[in-house]
């Protein structure tokens, strides 16, 4: 089950027995893949910074526990998001936590590709490898070999408003699929209302939108923009996510959709380029720096 593109794995785990067991199982399963152990997030973060400074190899896969001393998993994820990585790192949570709130919280981190429960066994290793392959995909920075760059924006209503667990599942599925198909974008959500932008090859974008149109979780789907793009606006995210407060969401959707009764814009129509820029600016202003 050796994976050629998985050369280095970090295991960040404070329990020494669990850490060593995980290392032995991964090395046995993955062959020549090197596995490095770190007892808490701070030690792993210090090592990553040193490696990046020296121009060394960073991990392809990172297995992260949540409850650790000095720096727990959440604190590590916050710090990790600002690192100048030289290539994408597949981050998977491997934790004993069965708290649904933890799973939902994890889905809100753009870097987290999956959530797994301890203990690690062959079945879990197989699932981890599958997620790693999906999350690695063909490389988000690679040229679109299936066609010119394209983007599409739609608005919809959830048939039943998503709870935290439903949102977590939706985001996990979207990120794995989008990464494997060189799609990027952002999803805005507020009390059952959705606005999503997809960007990638035209064939892949249209295929995903066709799936959404037939997805029973969506209703009242309105395509707001559909056209060619010169570059990706959300290339760093296989699927960015932002929960928008109702007032801001109403203002945004009213501004971009003049057919709505609460339309707040003064212009009767907007070009696709203006809409693309509007969403990019909205997300940039909404995400904390």
Beta strands, then each sheet from edge to edge (+ up, - down):
strand 1: 8-12
strand 2: 34-38
strand 3: 61-64
strand 4: 90-95
strand 5: 112-117
strand 6: 149-158
strand 7: 184-190
strand 8: 193-201
strand 9: 218-228
strand 10: 240-243
sheet 1: 2+ 1+ 3+ 4+ 5+
sheet 2: 9+ 6- 8+ 7- 10-
end
